[in-house]
Structures are given as C-alpha cells and as structure tokens.
Amino acid sequence: MIQRPGTSTLTQVFVRKLFQFYQQEASKLRAQIGNLQNSNRNMLGESLGSLSVRDLKNLESRLERGISKIRSKKVLNELLFAEVEFMQKREVDLHNNNQYLRAKVSLSLFLCASHVYGCMIAENERAQQQMTLMPGNSDYELLPPQPFEARNYLQINGLQLNDHYSRQDHTSLQLV
C-alpha cells in the first residue's frame, strides 16, 4: 500500500483530537451524574449541612412545587375515579331502562297483534254471516279461517275468487 507523505500524522492528530473530545464529554457526564446524585440526596434530606441558605431555599421551593404537583395529580385521579364510578352506575341504569323499554315494546306489539287477530276473526265471522245470507251461487268461495301466525300480522283477504264458473251463459263472439 502506498502512503502519501504526512498521512499518518494527520490520522494521529485526528485520533488524538477525537480522544480528547470523548474524555471531555465523559468528564462532563461524570460531573452531571455527581450533581444529580447530590441533588437526590438533598431532596431526601441527606447532606444538607454543606448547603448555603440560598441553596436550602431553592431546595425548599423545588420540594413545595413537587408536592403541589403530586397533590394536583391526586385530586385529578380522585375526580377521574369518581367520574368512572358515576359512568358505571349510569351504564347500569341505562341498561335497566333499555330492558324495561324492550319489555314494554314487546308487550305493546303483542297487544297490537292480539287486537288485529281479534279484528280479523270478527271480520271473518261477519263475512261468513253475509255469505250465508246471500242467495245462490256467488263468484267467491269462503275459505276456512286460517290460524294466526305471529310473523303474519295481517291476512290480506279471507275471500278468494272462484276459478270455475257456475253459469255458462257467456256468448261467444265470432268475426264475420
């Protein structure tokens, strides 16, 4: 491999600078970790003897802010739990009301169907009486009453047209 003159010195300089950068970053991170550990100890009430009055006041205000945040979250959680409980009770009430209304609708449909069935029976009886009172043959034949089926609320007609005629007096037309 052919090297250019001065390449190795450039690489060495680059590696040295990179090494120094990472050493500085590592020392900054160690210092930051140390500060956070001291801060946590101070928050727990440890190692307070070395703090100044100003640092103690700052620590006190940070603790008070933390406590107020905790209290507000606690109140919010209590409100949310109360709301969830209220909604669960409301769900049960709505379910019960729904069941009651379904039963009421079913009863109304049953009563309506019973009334329609009664009206159909009365209409059939009237039609039978009229048929017995009518003289001779008619163009309609009386069907026997059909049983009521819940899925068929209405019968269309109790009377049907006779397919066979009793009279054969039709005159035929002839074209001349």
C-alpha positions, 0 to 999 in steps of 0.5 A: 500500500502506498502512503502519501507523505504526512498521512499518518500524522494527520490520522494521529492528530485526528485520533488524538483530537477525537480522544480528547473530545470523548474524555471531555464529554465523559468528564462532563457526564461524570460531573452531571451524574455527581450533581444529580446524585447530590441533588437526590440526596438533598431532596431526601434530606441527606447532606444538607449541612454543606448547603448555603441558605440560598441553596436550602431555599431553592431546595425548599421551593423545588420540594413545595412545587413537587408536592403541589404537583403530586397533590394536583395529580391526586385530586385529578385521579380522585375526580377521574375515579369518581367520574368512572364510578358515576359512568358505571352506575349510569351504564347500569341504569341505562341498561335497566331502562333499555330492558324495561323499554324492550319489555314494554315494546314487546308487550305493546306489539303483542297487544297490537297483534292480539287486537288485529287477530281479534279484528280479523276473526270478527271480520271473518265471522261477519263475512261468513254471516253475509255469505250465508245470507246471500242467495245462490251461487256467488263468484267467491268461495269462503275459505276456512279461517286460517290460524294466526301466525305471529310473523303474519300480522295481517291476512290480506283477504279471507275471500278468494275468487272462484276459478270455475264458473257456475253459469255458462251463459257467456256468448261467444263472439265470432268475426264475420 
